[in-house]
Amino acid sequence: MNKIAWVGAAEAFPASSRRTIEMTASREDGGAKPEDIIVLTADVREMTQDKIAEIQAVTGRTRILALNALIESARAGDSGRGFAVVANEVKEVSREIADIAGALESELTAKVETLERIGRRIVDHVRGQRLVDLALNAVELIDRNLYERTCDVRWWATDSAVVECLSSSSPETSRHASRRLGVILSAYTVYLDLWICDLEGRIVASGRPDRYPVSGRSVAGERWFREALRTPSGNDYALADIIPAPLLDNQPVATYAAAIREGGDARGRVLGVLGIHFDWGPQARAIVEGVRFDPREQRSSQALLLDANGRILAASNGQGVLQERFPLQTQNKPFGHYVQDDGTVVGFHLTPGYETYKGLGWYGCVVQRPF
């Protein structure tokens, strides 16, 4: 029977039976959900109560009939004694059926309650584990993305135009380096800008001078600049927390930096620093908005990226980003899920890192309200 036929046939059944029929059709279409356990258990409870009530109603009518039969047999005198025996037997059978129905109701109620508790635990576990998996997927995606940024900055710091920009004081080498950075930016659209900085922290070339006129500005006080100068080799890099960058119209960036070394050699003398500014907002938003919630989860679910202190780095609803902290309860575990007092389920997973990128202690997090 196809789904349309099932729906048509269901109109002849009571509500609980219709729910069961509809879920059966759903399962045939591959749409069964763990929550169906709870619905089916409730249906069993409802149907059990209905049928036992029907049995009790029938036994009640039977007892009345037996009582009436005893009255009539008493009026009939000796000729009604045989009928009285049958009436008493009917009355006794009715009482036994009522006792059985009562015992059945008591036992089934206890078992259904146990089944409901087990079902809810199963549903909570399956639902929670799904949220953990979604959280892991989100933080893994950003880890892989940021790993590529660490590769980019170390690679571009060895580019001949970048190295020559700091090896020579010629204005032409700076213009050539800016053009080279512009070419890179045209191919790598995930960056807002790329800056070449000398040893004093002065920006001597950038990839988008028309959009961001930063030439001559100082970044000597930036942590990423200072740490990049101290890196032991060209295989190392520095990075900064995600913050709005004043020189980039206060847009949020993830800045990665590497030392520019003489001759582009990994052990060469440090000439300055290359800073690359990852356009955090749209890239992170694409990840959290891309978390695959099913249709009925959409309205009640939210995906987050959190830093090690719970600061919201990205949110699928766009709220609280870089302004608020989420009170994540990890209990010192790298991943897990828990249920809040209002029934909201929270799943989380610590960054596992990717390749040589160890991560920054960030968490993927999914929050799902009851639906």
C-alpha positions in Angstrom: 0.0 0.0 0.0 1.5 3.4 -0.9 1.6 6.4 1.4 -1.4 8.1 -0.1 -3.5 4.9 0.4 -2.3 4.6 4.0 -3.4 8.2 4.8 -6.8 7.5 3.3 -7.2 4.3 5.3 -6.1 6.0 8.5 -9.2 8.1 8.7 -11.1 5.0 9.8 -8.9 4.5 12.9 -8.7 6.4 16.2 -6.1 9.1 16.7 -3.5 6.9 18.3 -3.8 4.2 15.6 -3.6 6.9 12.9 -0.3 8.1 14.4 1.0 4.5 14.3 -0.1 4.1 10.6 1.5 7.4 9.6 4.8 6.5 11.3 4.7 3.1 9.6 4.3 4.9 6.2 7.1 7.2 7.3 9.4 4.3 8.0 8.7 2.8 4.6 9.9 6.1 3.2 13.0 6.0 5.3 11.8 8.8 7.6 11.7 7.0 10.9 13.1 9.0 13.9 14.2 7.9 17.3 11.5 10.0 18.8 9.0 7.6 17.3 9.7 5.3 20.2 8.2 7.8 22.6 5.1 8.3 20.3 4.6 4.6 19.9 4.9 4.0 23.6 2.3 6.7 24.3 0.1 5.1 21.7 0.4 1.7 23.5 -0.5 3.3 26.8 -3.6 5.0 25.2 -4.8 1.9 23.4 -4.2 -0.2 26.5 -6.3 2.1 28.6 -9.0 2.3 26.0 -9.3 -1.5 25.6 -9.3 -2.1 29.4 -12.0 0.5 29.8 -14.0 -1.4 27.2 -13.5 -4.7 29.0 -14.5 -3.1 32.3 -17.6 -1.7 30.7 -18.6 -5.0 29.3 -18.1 -6.8 32.6 -20.1 -4.1 34.3 -23.0 -4.8 32.0 -22.6 -8.5 32.5 -22.8 -8.1 36.3 -26.0 -6.1 35.9 -27.5 -8.8 33.6 -26.5 -11.5 36.1 -28.1 -9.6 39.0 -31.3 -9.1 37.0 -31.3 -12.9 36.2 -30.9 -13.7 39.9 -33.9 -11.4 40.7 -36.0 -13.1 38.0 -35.0 -16.6 39.1 -36.0 -15.7 42.7 -39.4 -14.7 41.5 -39.8 -17.9 39.6 -39.3 -19.9 42.7 -38.2 -23.6 42.4 -38.5 -23.5 38.6 -35.9 -20.7 38.5 -33.2 -22.4 40.6 -31.3 -23.8 37.7 -31.2 -20.4 36.0 -30.0 -18.9 39.3 -27.0 -21.3 39.2 -26.1 -20.1 35.7 -26.6 -16.4 36.7 -24.3 -16.8 39.7 -21.7 -18.5 37.5 -21.9 -15.6 35.0 -21.5 -13.2 37.9 -18.4 -15.0 39.1 -16.9 -15.1 35.6 -17.6 -11.4 35.2 -15.8 -10.7 38.5 -12.8 -12.8 37.5 -12.6 -10.9 34.2 -12.7 -7.6 36.1 -9.9 -8.8 38.3 -7.8 -9.9 35.3 -8.5 -6.5 33.6 -7.4 -4.7 36.7 -4.2 -6.7 37.1 -3.5 -6.3 33.4 -4.0 -2.5 33.7 -1.6 -2.4 36.7 1.1 -4.5 35.1 0.9 -2.8 31.7 1.0 0.6 33.2 4.2 -0.2 35.1 5.8 -1.8 32.1 4.8 1.1 29.7 6.2 3.6 32.2 9.5 1.6 32.3 9.4 1.5 28.5 8.9 5.2 28.3 11.9 5.9 30.6 14.1 3.6 28.6 12.8 5.1 25.3 13.5 8.6 26.5 17.1 7.6 27.6 17.6 6.1 24.1 16.2 9.1 22.4 18.2 11.5 24.5 21.4 9.5 23.8 20.8 9.3 20.0 19.8 12.9 19.8 22.7 14.0 21.9 25.2 12.0 19.9 23.8 13.4 16.7 24.5 16.9 18.0 28.0 15.9 19.0 28.6 14.7 15.5 27.3 17.9 14.0 29.5 19.9 16.4 32.6 17.9 15.5 31.9 18.4 11.8 31.6 22.2 12.2 34.9 22.5 14.2 36.7 20.1 11.9 35.7 22.2 8.8 37.1 25.4 10.4 40.2 23.6 11.5 40.9 22.4 7.9 40.3 25.9 6.7 42.7 27.5 9.1 45.3 24.8 8.5 45.4 26.0 4.9 46.0 29.6 6.2 49.1 28.4 8.1 50.4 26.9 4.9 49.6 30.0 2.9 51.5 32.5 5.1 54.6 30.3 5.3 54.6 29.8 1.5 54.0 33.4 0.6 56.6 34.6 3.0 59.2 33.0 0.7 57.9 34.6 -2.5 60.7 36.4 -4.3 58.7 39.6 -4.7 58.0 39.6 -0.9 61.6 38.9 0.1 62.9 41.5 -2.4 60.6 44.1 -1.0 62.5 44.1 2.3 65.9 43.3 0.8 65.8 46.5 -1.2 64.7 50.0 -0.2 63.6 50.8 -3.8 60.0 52.1 -4.1 59.7 50.0 -7.3 60.3 46.8 -5.3 57.5 47.8 -2.9 55.1 48.5 -5.8 56.0 45.2 -7.4 55.4 43.4 -4.1 52.0 45.1 -3.8 51.1 44.0 -7.3 52.2 40.5 -6.5 50.0 40.5 -3.3 47.1 41.8 -5.4 47.5 38.8 -7.7 47.4 36.5 -4.8 44.3 38.2 -3.4 42.5 37.8 -6.7 43.0 34.1 -6.5 42.4 33.6 -2.8 39.1 35.4 -2.1 39.1 34.4 1.6 41.4 37.2 2.6 40.8 40.9 3.2 44.4 42.0 2.8 48.0 40.9 2.9 50.7 43.1 4.5 54.5 43.2 4.3 56.0 44.8 7.4 59.6 45.7 8.1 61.4 45.0 11.3 60.0 48.1 13.0 56.4 47.0 12.2 55.9 49.6 9.4 53.6 48.3 6.6 55.7 48.8 3.4 53.4 47.0 0.9 49.8 45.6 0.9 47.6 43.8 -1.6 44.6 46.3 -1.6 46.1 49.8 -1.2 43.1 51.4 -2.9 40.6 49.8 -0.5 42.7 49.8 2.6 45.4 52.6 2.6 47.6 51.2 5.2 51.1 51.9 3.8 53.3 53.5 6.4 51.0 52.5 9.3 52.6 50.6 12.3 51.6 47.2 13.6 54.6 47.0 16.0 52.2 46.6 19.0 50.3 43.7 17.5 50.9 40.3 19.1 51.0 38.5 15.7 53.8 40.7 14.5 55.9 40.4 17.7 55.5 36.6 17.8 56.3 36.2 14.1 59.6 38.0 14.6 60.5 35.5 17.3 59.7 32.4 15.3 62.8 30.1 15.1 62.5 29.2 11.5 60.4 29.6 8.3 58.5 26.5 9.2 56.8 28.4 12.1 54.0 30.9 12.2 52.1 33.2 14.6 48.4 33.9 14.9 46.1 36.2 16.7 42.7 35.9 18.3 39.7 36.8 16.1 39.1 40.5 16.6 37.9 43.5 14.6 40.8 45.1 12.7 40.8 48.9 12.9 42.9 49.2 9.7 40.5 47.0 7.8 37.3 48.9 8.6 36.9 47.0 11.9 36.0 43.8 10.1 36.7 40.6 12.1 39.8 38.8 11.0 41.9 35.8 11.8 45.5 37.1 11.3 48.3 34.6 10.5 51.9 35.8 10.3 55.3 34.4 9.3 58.8 35.9 9.3 60.2 37.0 5.9 63.7 35.7 5.8 66.7 36.6 3.7 66.8 34.6 0.4 63.5 33.0 1.4 65.5 30.4 3.3 63.9 28.8 6.3 67.0 29.6 8.4 67.8 33.0 6.8 68.1 36.3 8.6 64.7 37.8 9.5 63.9 40.8 7.4 60.3 41.5 8.5 56.9 39.9 8.7 54.1 38.9 6.3 50.7 39.2 7.9 47.6 37.7 6.1 44.1 38.6 7.3 41.5 35.9 6.9 38.0 37.3 6.3 36.5 35.6 9.3 32.9 36.8 9.1 31.6 35.2 5.9 33.8 32.2 6.1 32.8 31.2 9.6 29.1 32.1 8.9 29.1 29.7 5.9 30.3 26.9 8.2 27.7 27.3 11.0 24.9 28.0 8.6 25.8 24.9 6.6 25.3 22.5 9.5 22.8 19.9 8.2 19.8 20.1 10.4 16.7 18.2 9.2 13.6 20.3 8.4 11.9 19.9 11.8 15.2 20.8 13.6 15.8 24.0 11.7 13.7 26.3 13.8 14.8 24.9 17.2 18.5 24.4 16.5 21.6 26.7 16.6 25.2 26.0 15.6 28.1 27.8 17.3 31.8 28.1 17.2 33.3 29.0 20.6 36.8 29.9 21.6 38.5 28.2 24.6 36.8 30.7 26.9 33.3 30.2 25.5 33.3 33.4 23.5 31.0 33.1 20.5 33.1 33.2 17.3 30.3 32.4 15.0 26.5 31.6 15.3 24.0 30.3 12.8 21.5 32.9 14.1 24.1 35.7 13.9 23.6 36.7 17.6 26.3 37.5 20.1 29.2 37.0 17.7 32.5 38.3 19.3 30.4 40.0 22.0 28.9 37.2 24.3 30.0 34.0 25.9 28.1 30.8 25.9 28.1 28.9 29.2 29.3 25.6 27.9 29.4 22.8 30.5 32.1 20.4 29.3 32.9 18.8 32.7 36.5 18.8 31.5 35.5 16.4 28.7 36.6 16.8 25.0 33.1 16.1 23.8 29.7 15.1 25.0 26.1 16.3 25.4 23.8 17.3 28.3 20.2 18.4 28.8 19.3 21.7 30.4 16.4 22.2 32.8 14.1 23.4 30.1 14.8 20.3 27.9 17.3 22.0 25.6 20.0 19.6 24.5 23.6 20.9 24.0 26.2 18.9 22.1 29.8 19.9 21.9 33.2 18.8 20.6 36.7 20.1 21.2 38.8 20.9 18.1 40.8 17.8 17.1 43.2 19.9 15.0 44.2 19.1 11.5 47.5 17.9 10.2 50.2 20.2 11.8 47.5 22.7 12.9 46.8 21.8 16.6 43.9 24.1 17.0 43.3 26.8 19.6 41.1 25.0 22.0 37.9 25.9 20.2 34.7 24.0 20.4 32.0 23.2 17.9 28.6 23.5 19.7 25.0 22.7 18.7 22.1 23.9 20.9 18.7 22.3 20.3 15.5 23.4 22.0 12.6 20.9 22.5 10.5 20.5 19.3 
